[in-house]
Amino acid sequence: MTIFASIPSPGISYFDLGPLRIHFYALFILAGIVVAVWLTSRRLTRRGGQPELVLDIALWTVPLGIVGGRLYHVVTHPTNYFYPGADLWKTLYVWEGGLAIFGAVLFGAVGAYIACHRAGLRFLSFADALAPGMLIAQALGRLGNYFNQELFGAPTTLPWGLQIEATNPAFPMGLPTETLFQPLFLYEMLWNLFGVLVILLAERQFNLRWGKTIGLYLIWYGIGRTWLEALRLDPTEFLLAGLKINMVTAMTVALIGLLLIIVQWRRHPEPETSPYLPGHSLSPATAVATKSSAATRRSSTSHGDRQ
C-alpha cells in the first residue's frame, strides 16, 4: 500500500493580520534565529561565557547576515531584479524569499567578529558554540522555502516528489502541470538536522574546541550543499570552470573547514580553558556567580553520591 504519492505544496505563503501581511518565510527565519541564539547562549555559558553575551553578538550578526544573504542572492540572480520596467524596490523584499546562506554566513561572520572583539571573546570559540544552532536555523529556514514553493530539483517519479503549482514563475516551461520535482528543501533540512547530531556526537569523542567544531560545520554543510546544488533545477547566471558558482563556493567552504581543523589541531592540542581572549574574563560579579553555581552543582552531586 502506498502511504503517499507526492508532497503537496502549501497553497498559501502568507496571512494577513489586520493591516500587516505576515510571510511564513519570515516567520521561519525568525524562529531559526531565536533557536540559534538560545542554543548558542547555553553552549557558550557552559564554556565560561557571560549569559547575555550571545544576544549582544546577535545584534551585530543578524542584521549583517540578512544584508549579506540578500546581496549574494541578488548579485547571483540579476535578471530576476534588473530588467526594463523592473521594480527595484523588490531587491529589498526579503520576506518573499531569496536569502543566500553563503552571503549570510560571510557578512554575519564579519559582524560576529566585530562583536566578539569588542567583548574580548575569541571569535572561534563563539563560532564553535554557534555551529549546531546554525544548522537548526538553516533547517527551519528551509521550511520557509517550502511555503514559497522554491528550492526544488529535477522532475522525479519518486513517491516523495514535490508538487509545484504550474503558475509558479520557477516552474520549468514545457513540462506537464502534474510534474513532480525533487524536494531539495526537505533533503537539505534533513541533512542539516543530521549534521547537528554528528557535531554533538563528535564533540563528545574529540577535543573540538579552538574552532574545530565550526570547521566540522563547514565541512558538513559544504559537502551537502555541493550535492544539492548539482540537483537544483533553477539556472544560475554565474559559472566557474563549467560549475555553478554555488557549487564552487560550497566546495571552497568544505575545504576551508578541513584546513581550519588541521591548522587548529596542530596549534591547539590542549583543552580550551576559556572562551575569552588573553587579558579578558568574566566581570567580577558574573565570575562570583559562576563559581558559586559550579560549587552548588558539585555539592549537589556529592550529596547525591552519598545517598
C-alpha positions in Angstrom: 0.0 0.0 0.0 1.4 3.4 -0.9 1.5 5.7 2.1 1.8 8.9 -0.1 2.3 9.6 -3.7 3.7 13.1 -3.5 4.4 16.0 -1.2 1.8 18.8 -1.8 3.0 22.4 -1.6 1.1 24.8 0.6 -1.5 26.9 -1.2 -0.5 30.0 0.8 2.7 31.7 1.7 1.4 34.4 4.0 -1.6 35.5 6.1 -2.9 39.0 6.9 -3.1 40.2 10.4 -5.0 43.5 10.3 -3.0 45.8 8.1 0.1 43.5 8.3 1.0 40.8 5.9 2.9 38.0 7.6 5.0 35.8 5.4 5.7 32.2 6.6 9.3 32.5 5.2 10.0 35.4 7.5 8.4 33.6 10.5 10.7 30.5 9.9 13.7 32.7 9.5 12.9 34.5 12.8 12.2 31.1 14.5 15.6 29.9 13.4 17.4 33.0 14.7 15.6 32.6 18.1 16.6 28.9 18.4 20.2 29.6 17.3 20.6 32.4 19.9 19.1 30.3 22.7 21.2 27.2 22.0 24.4 29.2 21.4 23.9 31.1 24.6 23.5 27.8 26.6 26.6 26.3 24.9 28.8 29.4 25.4 27.7 29.9 29.0 28.7 26.3 29.8 32.1 27.1 28.4 32.6 30.1 30.6 31.0 32.9 28.7 28.6 35.5 30.1 24.9 34.5 29.6 23.9 37.8 27.9 26.8 37.9 25.5 25.3 35.9 22.6 22.4 38.3 22.4 24.8 41.3 22.2 26.7 39.5 19.4 23.4 38.7 17.6 22.6 42.4 17.3 25.7 42.7 15.1 25.4 39.3 13.4 21.8 39.1 12.3 21.4 42.4 10.5 24.6 42.0 8.6 23.8 38.4 7.9 20.4 39.3 6.3 22.1 42.1 4.3 24.8 39.7 3.1 22.4 36.9 2.3 20.2 39.2 0.3 23.1 40.8 -1.5 24.6 37.5 -2.6 21.2 36.3 -3.9 20.5 39.5 -5.9 24.0 39.6 -7.4 23.8 35.9 -8.4 20.3 36.3 -9.9 20.5 39.7 -11.6 17.9 39.1 -14.3 15.2 38.4 -11.6 15.6 42.0 -10.4 17.2 44.1 -13.2 15.2 44.3 -16.4 13.3 47.0 -18.3 10.3 48.1 -16.1 11.5 46.2 -13.0 10.5 47.4 -9.6 14.0 47.9 -8.0 12.4 48.0 -4.5 11.9 44.3 -4.8 15.6 43.8 -4.3 14.8 44.5 -0.7 11.8 42.2 -0.3 13.5 39.6 1.8 10.2 38.2 3.1 9.4 37.0 -0.4 12.4 34.6 -0.3 15.9 34.9 -1.6 18.4 34.8 1.3 21.7 33.1 0.2 23.3 31.3 3.1 26.8 31.9 1.8 26.4 35.6 1.8 24.7 35.5 5.2 27.5 33.5 6.7 30.2 35.7 5.3 28.6 39.0 6.4 27.3 37.6 9.6 30.8 36.4 10.4 32.1 39.9 10.0 29.5 41.2 12.4 30.3 38.4 14.9 34.0 39.1 14.7 33.5 42.8 15.5 31.2 42.0 18.4 33.5 39.3 19.8 36.5 41.6 19.6 34.6 44.3 21.4 33.6 41.8 24.2 37.1 40.3 24.4 35.7 36.9 23.3 37.5 34.5 21.0 35.7 34.6 17.6 36.4 30.9 17.0 35.1 30.0 20.5 31.8 31.8 19.7 31.7 30.1 16.3 32.1 26.6 17.9 29.2 27.3 20.2 27.1 28.6 17.3 27.6 25.6 14.9 24.8 23.3 15.8 22.3 26.2 16.3 23.3 27.4 12.9 22.3 24.1 11.3 19.0 24.1 13.1 18.3 27.7 12.0 19.1 26.7 8.4 16.8 23.7 8.7 13.9 25.9 9.8 14.6 28.4 7.1 14.1 25.6 4.5 10.5 25.3 5.7 10.1 28.8 4.5 11.3 27.7 1.1 8.6 25.1 1.2 5.9 27.6 1.7 7.3 29.8 -1.0 7.4 26.8 -3.4 11.1 27.2 -4.1 14.3 25.2 -3.8 13.3 22.1 -5.8 15.2 19.9 -8.2 14.7 18.0 -11.4 11.5 16.1 -12.2 11.0 12.8 -10.4 8.6 9.9 -10.2 9.6 9.1 -6.6 6.7 8.9 -4.1 8.1 11.9 -2.2 8.1 14.1 -5.3 7.2 17.7 -4.6 4.1 19.3 -6.2 4.8 22.8 -7.6 2.0 24.9 -9.0 2.3 25.5 -12.7 1.7 29.2 -12.2 4.9 29.4 -10.2 7.4 31.6 -12.1 10.1 29.0 -11.4 8.0 26.1 -12.9 10.0 24.9 -15.9 8.5 25.7 -19.3 7.3 22.7 -21.4 6.6 20.3 -18.6 3.2 18.9 -17.8 1.4 20.6 -14.9 1.3 17.4 -12.9 5.1 17.0 -12.9 6.7 16.3 -9.6 10.1 17.6 -8.5 12.9 16.6 -6.1 12.1 18.2 -2.8 15.6 19.8 -2.2 14.3 21.9 0.7 13.5 18.6 2.5 16.8 17.0 1.6 18.8 19.9 3.0 16.6 20.2 6.1 17.2 16.5 6.9 20.9 16.9 6.1 21.2 19.9 8.5 19.4 18.2 11.3 21.5 15.0 10.9 24.6 17.3 11.0 23.5 18.6 14.4 23.7 15.0 15.7 27.1 14.5 14.0 28.6 17.6 15.6 27.2 16.8 19.1 28.5 13.2 19.0 31.9 14.3 17.6 32.2 16.8 20.5 31.7 14.0 22.9 34.5 12.0 21.4 37.1 14.6 20.4 38.5 17.9 21.5 36.7 20.1 19.1 37.3 23.5 20.7 39.6 26.2 19.2 37.5 26.4 16.1 37.3 22.7 15.3 33.6 22.5 15.7 32.9 25.3 13.3 35.4 23.6 10.9 33.3 20.4 11.1 30.2 22.5 10.4 31.8 24.0 7.3 32.8 20.5 6.0 29.4 19.0 6.6 27.4 21.9 5.1 29.8 22.4 2.2 29.6 18.7 1.2 25.9 18.6 1.5 25.4 21.8 -0.4 27.7 20.8 -3.2 25.5 17.7 -3.7 22.2 19.7 -3.5 23.4 22.4 -6.0 24.1 19.6 -8.5 20.4 18.6 -8.2 19.0 22.1 -8.4 16.9 22.9 -11.5 16.8 26.7 -11.4 19.5 28.1 -13.7 22.4 30.2 -12.5 23.9 33.0 -14.4 27.4 32.6 -13.0 29.6 29.6 -13.9 33.2 29.0 -13.0 35.1 26.2 -14.8 31.8 25.0 -16.0 30.4 24.6 -12.5 27.7 26.7 -10.8 29.1 29.4 -8.6 27.3 28.0 -5.6 28.9 24.6 -6.1 32.3 26.2 -6.3 31.5 28.2 -3.2 30.3 25.1 -1.3 33.4 23.1 -2.2 35.5 26.0 -1.1 33.6 26.2 2.2 34.3 22.5 2.9 38.0 22.9 2.1 38.2 25.9 4.5 36.6 23.8 7.2 39.1 21.0 6.6 42.1 23.4 6.7 40.8 25.1 9.8 40.6 21.8 11.7 44.1 20.7 10.6 45.7 24.0 11.5 43.9 24.4 14.8 44.6 20.8 15.8 48.3 21.4 15.4 48.2 24.8 17.0 46.0 23.9 20.0 46.2 20.2 21.0 45.5 21.4 24.6 42.0 21.9 26.1 40.4 25.3 25.8 40.0 26.6 29.3 38.3 29.9 28.5 36.4 31.4 25.5 37.9 34.8 26.3 41.0 36.4 24.8 44.1 36.8 27.0 43.6 39.7 29.4 39.8 39.4 29.3 37.5 37.4 31.5 34.1 37.5 33.2 33.1 40.5 35.1 33.7 40.1 38.9 30.0 39.7 39.7 29.5 37.2 37.0 32.7 35.3 37.9 31.5 35.0 41.5 28.0 33.8 40.4 29.6 31.3 38.1 31.9 29.9 40.7 29.0 29.8 43.2 26.8 27.9 40.7 29.6 25.4 40.0 30.2 24.9 43.7 26.5 24.3 44.2 26.4 21.7 41.4 29.5 19.9 42.9 27.9 19.9 46.3 24.7 18.6 45.0 26.4 15.8 43.1 28.5 14.8 46.1 25.4 14.7 48.3 23.6 12.6 45.8 26.5 10.1 45.7 26.3 9.7 49.4 22.6 8.8 49.4 
